[in-house]
Amino acid sequence: MANAALARTALSEQQSMDESSRQVLASQPASSTLPLIVLTAGGQNGPQAGMPESERMALTAVTRENHAAIAARSSAGIHRVVEGAPHNIQWAQPDAVVAAILEVIGKVETIDR
């Protein structure tokens, strides 16, 4: 039962990703001061394990460039690579995710004062 629910959730996430991306881009100016931390997996993901080294390195470079570009949309944006973490950073290194969330909350609280 849990596997079926997880599969439905993952499918729903994939199906809504394009629309979610459009909403995020439409809701923010091209440049903002919004506190933002973009975490990037620093380890190999399952599908990458079978890739030739040159393809894996190219994919890693593009992913990091894209994530850095997202972070750069804010003057308060930070791009952080979580070394050794796979795609699901929240499962492999939850402390890194919690630390990033708390850091953003702290910055928002500072702005509100």
OpenMM code with the backbone's topology and positions (N, CA, C; nanometers):
from openmm import Vec3, app, unit

residues = "MET ALA ASN ALA ALA LEU ALA ARG THR ALA LEU SER GLU GLN GLN SER MET ASP GLU SER SER ARG GLN VAL LEU ALA SER GLN PRO ALA SER SER THR LEU PRO LEU ILE VAL LEU THR ALA GLY GLY GLN ASN GLY PRO GLN ALA GLY MET PRO GLU SER GLU ARG MET ALA LEU THR ALA VAL THR ARG GLU ASN HIS ALA ALA ILE ALA ALA ARG SER SER ALA GLY ILE HIS ARG VAL VAL GLU GLY ALA PRO HIS ASN ILE GLN TRP ALA GLN PRO ASP ALA VAL VAL ALA ALA ILE LEU GLU VAL ILE GLY LYS VAL GLU THR ILE ASP ARG".split()
positions = [
    Vec3(0.0827, -0.1191, 0.0000),
    Vec3(0.0000, 0.0000, 0.0000),
    Vec3(0.0874, 0.1259, 0.0000),
    Vec3(0.1891, 0.1321, 0.0845),
    Vec3(0.2743, 0.2509, 0.0903),
    Vec3(0.3465, 0.2721, -0.0421),
    Vec3(0.3880, 0.1655, -0.1084),
    Vec3(0.4565, 0.1802, -0.2365),
    Vec3(0.3636, 0.2370, -0.3431),
    Vec3(0.2372, 0.1952, -0.3423),
    Vec3(0.1397, 0.2479, -0.4383),
    Vec3(0.1160, 0.3966, -0.4126),
    Vec3(0.1051, 0.4352, -0.2885),
    Vec3(0.0839, 0.5756, -0.2548),
    Vec3(0.2057, 0.6588, -0.2947),
    Vec3(0.3246, 0.6066, -0.2723),
    Vec3(0.4469, 0.6759, -0.3108),
    Vec3(0.4532, 0.6921, -0.4625),
    Vec3(0.4168, 0.5872, -0.5342),
    Vec3(0.4172, 0.5934, -0.6804),
    Vec3(0.3177, 0.6975, -0.7311),
    Vec3(0.1989, 0.7028, -0.6712),
    Vec3(0.0986, 0.8023, -0.7119),
    Vec3(0.1490, 0.9439, -0.6838),
    Vec3(0.2122, 0.9614, -0.5702),
    Vec3(0.2652, 1.0927, -0.5336),
    Vec3(0.3758, 1.1351, -0.6299),
    Vec3(0.4664, 1.0439, -0.6595),
    Vec3(0.5761, 1.0746, -0.7518),
    Vec3(0.5221, 1.1084, -0.8904),
    Vec3(0.4235, 1.0344, -0.9369),
    Vec3(0.3633, 1.0603, -1.0670),
    Vec3(0.2962, 1.1979, -1.0679),
    Vec3(0.2233, 1.2281, -0.9632),
    Vec3(0.1565, 1.3582, -0.9531),
    Vec3(0.2586, 1.4718, -0.9555),
    Vec3(0.3683, 1.4529, -0.8839),
    Vec3(0.4740, 1.5551, -0.8811),
    Vec3(0.5300, 1.5766, -1.0216),
    Vec3(0.5589, 1.4699, -1.0913),
    Vec3(0.6134, 1.4817, -1.2262),
    Vec3(0.5146, 1.5494, -1.3212),
    Vec3(0.3877, 1.5122, -1.3095),
    Vec3(0.2860, 1.5679, -1.3979),
    Vec3(0.2637, 1.7171, -1.3748),
    Vec3(0.2858, 1.7637, -1.2539),
    Vec3(0.2597, 1.9046, -1.2232),
    Vec3(0.3856, 1.9913, -1.2281),
    Vec3(0.5005, 1.9327, -1.2579),
    Vec3(0.6263, 2.0067, -1.2521),
    Vec3(0.6312, 2.1248, -1.3493),
    Vec3(0.5874, 2.1055, -1.4726),
    Vec3(0.5913, 2.2154, -1.5693),
    Vec3(0.5042, 2.3318, -1.5236),
    Vec3(0.3831, 2.3016, -1.4803),
    Vec3(0.2925, 2.4074, -1.4343),
    Vec3(0.3482, 2.4750, -1.3093),
    Vec3(0.4028, 2.3987, -1.2183),
    Vec3(0.4621, 2.4568, -1.0972),
    Vec3(0.5763, 2.5510, -1.1336),
    Vec3(0.6592, 2.5092, -1.2285),
    Vec3(0.7712, 2.5937, -1.2719),
    Vec3(0.7205, 2.7243, -1.3319),
    Vec3(0.6171, 2.7153, -1.4143),
    Vec3(0.5602, 2.8375, -1.4736),
    Vec3(0.5075, 2.9307, -1.3648),
    Vec3(0.4420, 2.8750, -1.2643),
    Vec3(0.3866, 2.9570, -1.1570),
    Vec3(0.4968, 3.0268, -1.0783),
    Vec3(0.6039, 2.9559, -1.0500),
    Vec3(0.7147, 3.0158, -0.9750),
    Vec3(0.7763, 3.1296, -1.0548),
    Vec3(0.8029, 3.1053, -1.1829),
    Vec3(0.8639, 3.2090, -1.2653),
    Vec3(0.7729, 3.3301, -1.2810),
    Vec3(0.6430, 3.3072, -1.2912),
    Vec3(0.5478, 3.4174, -1.3079),
    Vec3(0.5291, 3.4970, -1.1787),
    Vec3(0.5518, 3.4351, -1.0653),
    Vec3(0.5236, 3.5009, -0.9374),
    Vec3(0.6378, 3.5873, -0.8877),
    Vec3(0.7554, 3.5745, -0.9462),
    Vec3(0.8707, 3.6484, -0.8979),
    Vec3(0.9259, 3.7396, -1.0062),
    Vec3(0.9722, 3.8556, -0.9668),
    Vec3(1.0441, 3.9370, -1.0646),
    Vec3(1.1737, 3.8657, -1.1028),
    Vec3(1.2314, 3.9043, -1.2142),
    Vec3(1.3553, 3.8407, -1.2604),
    Vec3(1.4655, 3.8533, -1.1562),
    Vec3(1.4579, 3.9560, -1.0747),
    Vec3(1.5566, 3.9751, -0.9695),
    Vec3(1.4816, 4.0171, -0.8431),
    Vec3(1.5160, 3.9566, -0.7317),
    Vec3(1.4495, 3.9911, -0.6071),
    Vec3(1.5486, 3.9833, -0.4922),
    Vec3(1.5005, 4.0150, -0.3737),
    Vec3(1.5824, 4.0042, -0.2531),
    Vec3(1.5341, 3.8891, -0.1657),
    Vec3(1.4511, 3.8038, -0.2231),
    Vec3(1.3955, 3.6904, -0.1513),
    Vec3(1.5064, 3.5984, -0.1006),
    Vec3(1.5117, 3.5711, 0.0305),
    Vec3(1.6099, 3.4750, 0.0799),
    Vec3(1.5827, 3.3386, 0.0165),
    Vec3(1.6844, 3.2797, -0.0383),
    Vec3(1.6689, 3.1574, -0.1159),
    Vec3(1.7951, 3.0742, -0.1077),
    Vec3(1.7796, 2.9456, -0.0804),
    Vec3(1.8923, 2.8527, -0.0848),
    Vec3(1.8527, 2.7386, -0.1768),
    Vec3(1.9336, 2.7157, -0.2785),
    Vec3(1.9118, 2.6065, -0.3726),
    Vec3(2.0149, 2.4983, -0.3411),
    Vec3(1.9652, 2.3805, -0.3048),
    Vec3(2.0534, 2.2686, -0.2744),
    Vec3(2.0681, 2.1805, -0.3974),
    Vec3(2.1906, 2.1407, -0.4251),
    Vec3(2.2200, 2.0535, -0.5382),
    Vec3(2.2885, 1.9278, -0.4876),
    Vec3(2.2408, 1.8144, -0.5360),
    Vec3(2.3018, 1.6864, -0.4999),
    Vec3(2.4459, 1.6828, -0.5486),
    Vec3(2.5364, 1.6475, -0.4598),
    Vec3(2.6778, 1.6400, -0.4964),
    Vec3(2.7253, 1.4991, -0.5242),
    Vec3(2.6360, 1.4015, -0.5066),
    Vec3(2.6718, 1.2620, -0.5331),
    Vec3(2.6042, 1.2123, -0.6591),
    Vec3(2.6295, 1.0876, -0.6919),
    Vec3(2.5679, 1.0280, -0.8104),
    Vec3(2.4256, 0.9851, -0.7803),
    Vec3(2.3413, 1.0001, -0.8804),
    Vec3(2.2051, 0.9500, -0.8734),
    Vec3(2.2016, 0.8150, -0.9409),
    Vec3(2.1000, 0.7379, -0.9136),
    Vec3(2.0879, 0.6050, -0.9704),
    Vec3(2.1119, 0.5977, -1.1191),
    Vec3(2.0397, 0.6764, -1.2006),
    Vec3(2.0582, 0.6695, -1.3453),
    Vec3(2.1979, 0.7111, -1.3905),
    Vec3(2.2648, 0.7956, -1.3133),
    Vec3(2.3983, 0.8404, -1.3514),
    Vec3(2.5030, 0.7313, -1.3367),
    Vec3(2.4764, 0.6356, -1.2511),
    Vec3(2.5764, 0.5322, -1.2236),
    Vec3(2.6179, 0.4568, -1.3499),
    Vec3(2.5250, 0.4382, -1.4433),
    Vec3(2.5570, 0.3642, -1.5645),
    Vec3(2.6024, 0.4513, -1.6805),
    Vec3(2.6094, 0.5815, -1.6599),
    Vec3(2.6474, 0.6725, -1.7683),
    Vec3(2.7979, 0.6719, -1.7897),
    Vec3(2.8392, 0.6950, -1.9143),
    Vec3(2.9826, 0.7187, -1.9365),
    Vec3(3.0256, 0.8428, -1.8586),
    Vec3(3.1484, 0.8449, -1.8160),
    Vec3(3.2000, 0.9545, -1.7328),
    Vec3(3.1778, 1.0911, -1.7983),
    Vec3(3.2009, 1.1032, -1.9267),
    Vec3(3.1860, 1.2331, -1.9930),
    Vec3(3.0409, 1.2821, -1.9886),
    Vec3(2.9450, 1.1918, -2.0067),
    Vec3(2.8034, 1.2295, -1.9997),
    Vec3(2.7636, 1.2669, -1.8579),
    Vec3(2.8124, 1.1909, -1.7607),
    Vec3(2.7802, 1.2204, -1.6206),
    Vec3(2.8345, 1.3569, -1.5810),
    Vec3(2.9570, 1.3873, -1.6232),
    Vec3(3.0175, 1.5168, -1.5902),
    Vec3(2.9416, 1.6310, -1.6587),
    Vec3(2.8984, 1.6091, -1.7823),
    Vec3(2.8224, 1.7122, -1.8541),
    Vec3(2.6884, 1.7369, -1.7857),
    Vec3(2.6196, 1.6300, -1.7465),
    Vec3(2.4915, 1.6439, -1.6776),
    Vec3(2.5099, 1.7156, -1.5441),
    Vec3(2.6138, 1.6807, -1.4721),
    Vec3(2.6425, 1.7461, -1.3439),
    Vec3(2.6671, 1.8950, -1.3645),
    Vec3(2.7437, 1.9292, -1.4669),
    Vec3(2.7741, 2.0705, -1.4932),
    Vec3(2.6479, 2.1489, -1.5282),
    Vec3(2.5634, 2.0922, -1.6131),
    Vec3(2.4397, 2.1603, -1.6524),
    Vec3(2.3479, 2.1777, -1.5319),
    Vec3(2.3353, 2.0737, -1.4509),
    Vec3(2.2497, 2.0817, -1.3321),
    Vec3(2.2996, 2.1903, -1.2379),
    Vec3(2.4293, 2.1932, -1.2139),
    Vec3(2.4837, 2.2954, -1.1239),
    Vec3(2.4675, 2.4350, -1.1811),
    Vec3(2.4862, 2.4502, -1.3114),
    Vec3(2.4662, 2.5812, -1.3747),
    Vec3(2.3206, 2.6252, -1.3613),
    Vec3(2.2270, 2.5336, -1.3849),
    Vec3(2.0849, 2.5669, -1.3737),
    Vec3(2.0476, 2.6036, -1.2308),
    Vec3(2.0977, 2.5290, -1.1349),
    Vec3(2.0665, 2.5582, -0.9952),
    Vec3(2.1290, 2.6911, -0.9523),
    Vec3(2.2502, 2.7197, -1.0000),
    Vec3(2.3136, 2.8478, -0.9688),
    Vec3(2.2329, 2.9629, -1.0296),
    Vec3(2.1786, 2.9415, -1.1487),
    Vec3(2.0967, 3.0451, -1.2132),
    Vec3(1.9689, 3.0706, -1.1345),
    Vec3(1.9105, 2.9661, -1.0799),
    Vec3(1.7905, 2.9835, -0.9966),
    Vec3(1.8263, 3.0658, -0.8730),
    Vec3(1.9354, 3.0300, -0.8072),
    Vec3(1.9775, 3.1041, -0.6875),
    Vec3(2.0090, 3.2497, -0.7210),
    Vec3(2.0634, 3.2735, -0.8385),
    Vec3(2.1017, 3.4090, -0.8786),
    Vec3(1.9815, 3.4991, -0.9076),
    Vec3(1.8629, 3.4420, -0.9145),
    Vec3(1.7416, 3.5234, -0.9348),
    Vec3(1.7166, 3.6145, -0.8150),
    Vec3(1.7817, 3.5860, -0.7051),
    Vec3(1.7683, 3.6689, -0.5857),
    Vec3(1.9054, 3.7209, -0.5444),
    Vec3(1.9099, 3.8462, -0.5052),
    Vec3(2.0369, 3.8995, -0.4552),
    Vec3(2.0764, 3.8324, -0.3243),
    Vec3(1.9806, 3.7672, -0.2591),
    Vec3(2.0076, 3.6940, -0.1353),
    Vec3(2.0137, 3.5435, -0.1607),
    Vec3(2.0242, 3.5044, -0.2878),
    Vec3(2.0255, 3.3628, -0.3232),
    Vec3(2.1605, 3.2974, -0.2977),
    Vec3(2.1540, 3.1729, -0.2560),
    Vec3(2.2735, 3.0928, -0.2301),
    Vec3(2.2563, 2.9594, -0.3010),
    Vec3(2.3599, 2.9172, -0.3720),
    Vec3(2.3610, 2.7842, -0.4315),
    Vec3(2.4585, 2.7004, -0.3496),
    Vec3(2.4094, 2.5898, -0.2979),
    Vec3(2.4912, 2.5058, -0.2110),
    Vec3(2.4894, 2.3619, -0.2616),
    Vec3(2.6074, 2.3057, -0.2875),
    Vec3(2.6193, 2.1656, -0.3277),
    Vec3(2.6329, 2.0823, -0.2013),
    Vec3(2.5478, 1.9808, -0.1890),
    Vec3(2.5524, 1.8907, -0.0737),
    Vec3(2.6332, 1.7686, -0.1174),
    Vec3(2.7608, 1.7721, -0.0840),
    Vec3(2.8537, 1.6679, -0.1292),
    Vec3(2.8090, 1.5298, -0.0820),
    Vec3(2.8163, 1.4353, -0.1744),
    Vec3(2.7828, 1.2963, -0.1428),
    Vec3(2.6349, 1.2646, -0.1449),
    Vec3(2.5504, 1.3671, -0.1535),
    Vec3(2.4051, 1.3442, -0.1498),
    Vec3(2.3538, 1.3063, -0.2889),
    Vec3(2.2610, 1.2108, -0.2952),
    Vec3(2.1955, 1.1789, -0.4215),
    Vec3(2.0826, 1.2785, -0.4474),
    Vec3(2.0051, 1.2544, -0.5515),
    Vec3(1.8951, 1.3442, -0.5887),
    Vec3(1.8015, 1.3731, -0.4713),
    Vec3(1.7680, 1.2724, -0.3955),
    Vec3(1.6771, 1.2891, -0.2815),
    Vec3(1.7568, 1.3303, -0.1575),
    Vec3(1.8035, 1.4526, -0.1611),
    Vec3(1.8867, 1.5057, -0.0529),
    Vec3(1.8158, 1.4924, 0.0812),
    Vec3(1.6852, 1.5171, 0.0817),
    Vec3(1.6081, 1.5151, 0.2070),
    Vec3(1.6108, 1.3794, 0.2745),
    Vec3(1.6316, 1.2738, 0.1994),
    Vec3(1.6383, 1.1403, 0.2604),
    Vec3(1.7802, 1.1053, 0.3033),
    Vec3(1.8759, 1.1394, 0.2192),
    Vec3(2.0146, 1.1008, 0.2462),
    Vec3(2.0820, 1.1916, 0.3480),
    Vec3(2.0521, 1.3212, 0.3411),
    Vec3(2.1151, 1.4173, 0.4313),
    Vec3(2.0111, 1.5189, 0.4796),
    Vec3(1.9147, 1.4708, 0.5579),
    Vec3(1.8072, 1.5604, 0.6029),
    Vec3(1.8581, 1.6798, 0.6830),
    Vec3(1.9694, 1.6642, 0.7523),
    Vec3(2.0221, 1.7767, 0.8310),
    Vec3(2.0608, 1.8942, 0.7413),
    Vec3(2.1089, 1.8662, 0.6207),
    Vec3(2.1446, 1.9736, 0.5269),
    Vec3(2.0201, 2.0499, 0.4835),
    Vec3(1.9114, 1.9778, 0.4630),
    Vec3(1.7855, 2.0410, 0.4221),
    Vec3(1.7286, 2.1240, 0.5368),
    Vec3(1.7263, 2.0665, 0.6551),
    Vec3(1.6742, 2.1383, 0.7725),
    Vec3(1.7581, 2.2629, 0.7990),
    Vec3(1.8895, 2.2513, 0.7888),
    Vec3(1.9763, 2.3670, 0.8113),
    Vec3(1.9471, 2.4782, 0.7109),
    Vec3(1.9248, 2.4418, 0.5840),
    Vec3(1.8938, 2.5422, 0.4818),
    Vec3(1.7600, 2.6098, 0.5106),
    Vec3(1.6617, 2.5307, 0.5497),
    Vec3(1.5300, 2.5869, 0.5827),
    Vec3(1.5410, 2.6839, 0.7004),
    Vec3(1.6102, 2.6426, 0.8048),
    Vec3(1.6264, 2.7292, 0.9219),
    Vec3(1.7042, 2.8560, 0.8880),
    Vec3(1.8019, 2.8434, 0.7991),
    Vec3(1.8792, 2.9602, 0.7572),
    Vec3(1.7898, 3.0610, 0.6838),
    Vec3(1.7054, 3.0110, 0.5950),
    Vec3(1.6139, 3.0994, 0.5223),
    Vec3(1.5150, 3.1640, 0.6192),
    Vec3(1.4612, 3.0860, 0.7115),
    Vec3(1.3678, 3.1415, 0.8107),
    Vec3(1.4360, 3.2523, 0.8905),
    Vec3(1.5597, 3.2277, 0.9304),
    Vec3(1.6340, 3.3290, 1.0048),
    Vec3(1.6515, 3.4571, 0.9260),
    Vec3(1.6776, 3.4448, 0.7958),
    Vec3(1.6936, 3.5633, 0.7113),
    Vec3(1.5610, 3.6373, 0.6946),
    Vec3(1.4521, 3.5632, 0.6818),
    Vec3(1.3208, 3.6261, 0.6691),
    Vec3(1.2856, 3.6986, 0.7973),
    Vec3(1.3124, 3.6373, 0.9108),
    Vec3(1.2839, 3.7018, 1.0398),
    Vec3(1.3646, 3.8295, 1.0551),
    Vec3(1.4866, 3.8316, 1.0067),
    Vec3(1.5714, 3.9504, 1.0133),
    Vec3(1.5144, 4.0619, 0.9265),
    Vec3(1.4644, 4.0259, 0.8085),
    Vec3(1.4057, 4.1237, 0.7171),
    Vec3(1.2807, 4.1859, 0.7790),
    Vec3(1.2001, 4.1018, 0.8446),
    Vec3(1.0731, 4.1488, 0.9023),
    Vec3(1.0921, 4.2409, 1.0223),
    Vec3(1.2093, 4.2456, 1.0795),
    Vec3(1.2306, 4.3283, 1.1998),
    Vec3(1.2597, 4.4698, 1.1659),
] * unit.nanometer
topology = app.Topology()
chain = topology.addChain("A")
for resn in residues:
    res = topology.addResidue(resn, chain)
    for name in ("N", "CA", "C"):
        topology.addAtom(name, app.Element.getBySymbol(name[0]), res)
